[in-house]
Amino acid sequence: MKRALVADWLVDFGGAERTFKAMCHALPGDIYTLFGNLPPGARASFLQKVPLVKRLYKLLTPLMPRAIESLDFREYDVVISSSFAFAKGAITTSDQIHICYCHTPLRSAWDLYFDLLDVSGWKRPFLKWFMPKIRQWDVASSHRVDYWIANSHYIARRIEKTYGKKVDAVIYPPVEIEKFPLCKAKENYYIVVSRLVPHKRIDLIAQAFAQMPDKKLIIVGDGPERERIKGYCGKNVEYLGYIDDTKELLGRARAMIFAAREDFGITLLEAQSCGTPVIAFRKGGALETVINGKTGIFFDKQSSLSIIEAVKHFETLKFDPETIHNWARRFNRPRFEKQLKDFVDACLCSRRGNRLPPVAAVPQELAETISASQFHALSSHADALSL
């Protein structure tokens, strides 16, 4: 049984890339990608030969559908794509199985489309002309997938709405729990660990803490919003830039602040693995990784005022670091690899037979600790994280 594993691109080492690495460990095979920092033996599309591709790849978006379709997978029995953009467009024959682990449908074409249009000059009319074409390709290429795995129930709903496809399994991404050990000794500061991109809304967090001079905020990360975020820094808001190992800072923090509508949010669980509670926006994957009142709390609006109110409420509560750590442990890498291998084995056995039952997503023994709204959404998926 010959396998190919396909990633969109391998430039930064974020959540999608870490998940792809775990996929390759669980299911060894030949590695393909459009471009990036290639592992030994990996194969890339023609985009790899473009000068400065790893810095300018966003400008090459119009070529990416052609790039993924240029890769030849005819020698493989199974193609497994890890896709948040174009990898799911890999072309396979009717004799092959294509399994897609979907991090999200293409954000820029759908959820972030109107944010993308917030530009001036020639870019706006070009995007208004070009993005409908990308949406057409995105939907058309979704029919090339035989089995869908979503990285959260939030993304499963987005896949169904965007592509009209029924998701076969929800398998949460792996968290390197052993790299984020429990730390019970907390210090009096809050922390943000994130890529500095607009949709993460780090600006709102910095603005909120600028209005709370008695509370300290540390911002860790890098990205195109760096200079803008540094502009909010002052006596109580400190920017440290990119740090490769964040376990010490996460472990000692009083809480982690998270303002994005995230697909899943591995960083949320890295903080919880350290026993650090989370103050998160009540949307997206955070609803599946944070237990309100037990491992963190939520705020309802993406605004600095809502964050301020949440921080003040948080400081009236008590959290047990060990309880938080034990919750995060259930999202470990062995769990991910076992679920993924079991699912792929089931696909091979079925050979496009009956639809597969969904992989569950909430441990039964913790169901009573989840809020009513969370439990209602997830109660049909009760045992997946129990190994």
Summary of the structure (lengths in Angstrom):
residues: 387
radius of gyration: 20.9
end to end distance: 26.8
largest distance: 63.7
contacts: 1288
relative contact order: 0.11
helix: 42%
strand: 15%
